């Protein structure tokens, strides 16, 4: 999964949707698409949702 590997490398452990959008060079109008991508990452168990705009990566080496 290339997109997740990019996020894994460029974002800190706790990140906001705005940081996520900046890494992917998304515009303000693309917020819905960004939330949908993050929702898929959550469903697959790659991240935890901390609050409405904050997320935390899950370490796969546990």
C-alpha positions in Angstrom: 0.0 0.0 0.0 2.0 2.9 -1.3 -0.2 5.7 0.1 0.1 4.3 3.7 3.8 3.9 3.4 4.1 7.6 2.4 2.0 8.6 5.4 4.0 6.3 7.7 7.2 8.1 6.7 6.1 11.7 6.6 3.7 12.1 9.4 4.3 12.1 13.2 2.8 9.5 15.5 -0.2 11.8 16.2 -1.4 13.8 13.2 -4.3 16.0 12.1 -6.3 15.7 9.0 -4.8 19.0 7.9 -1.3 17.5 8.1 -2.5 14.5 6.2 -3.9 16.8 3.5 -0.7 18.8 3.3 1.4 15.7 2.8 -0.9 14.6 -0.1 -1.1 18.2 -1.5 -4.9 18.2 -1.2 -7.0 21.4 -1.4 -9.5 22.5 1.1 -12.3 21.2 -1.1 -10.9 17.7 -0.8 -11.5 17.4 2.9 -14.3 14.9 2.4 -12.0 12.7 0.3 -9.3 12.9 2.9 -11.7 11.9 5.6 -12.9 8.9 3.5 -9.3 7.8 3.1 -8.6 8.1 6.8 -11.8 6.2 7.5 -10.5 3.3 5.3 -7.2 3.3 7.2 -9.1 3.2 10.5 -11.3 0.2 9.3 -8.1 -1.7 8.2 -6.5 -1.1 11.6 -3.7 1.2 10.6 -4.7 4.2 12.7 -6.8 5.2 15.7 -9.1 8.2 15.7 -8.4 10.3 18.7 -10.8 13.2 18.0 -12.7 14.7 15.1 -9.5 16.0 13.4 -6.7 14.0 15.2 -5.5 10.5 14.4 -2.8 8.2 15.8 -0.7 5.6 13.9 -0.8 2.1 15.2 2.6 0.5 15.5 2.5 -2.8 13.6 5.6 -4.1 15.5 3.6 -4.8 18.7 
